Amino acid sequence: MNQVQGIIKDIKSVEGITQIYVQSGDKIFSSLILGEEEDCKKEEKVNLLFKETEVMIASKESVVSARNSFVSPITYINMGEILAEVHFDFDGVQIVSIVTRGALYDLKCNVGDTFRWFVKSNEVSIAKV
């Protein structure tokens, strides 16, 4: 499970959907939650949690619709028979993505290369610190 620490900067609720914006360093993450989120408050410290299988990879020039889209260097690749585990350095925090081996080859990912990684807002959970 990926974990990034941050501080809640904004909370918006409309028609049963809540969007929470969390700042980690100089970057902003977004989390979408169905229903009203009454426990979270602005300026509260939280941990963002998301599964490795929900982190997608693209070339750093790619434009994606995901709100949580960041460019980071690849620090480690663990190649399996079917899947590959790709590790990124996100301002000192290790982010892990699990993708198919074929996708990794198609993207020509190598340790030291800089790539875009992203995760959809509805796949990011928030845990209080």
Helices and strands as residue ranges (DSSP letters): E 2-14, E 17-24, E 27-34, E 45-50, G 52-54, E 56-59, E 68-79, E 83-90, E 93-100, H 101-107, E 114-119, G 121-123, E 125-128
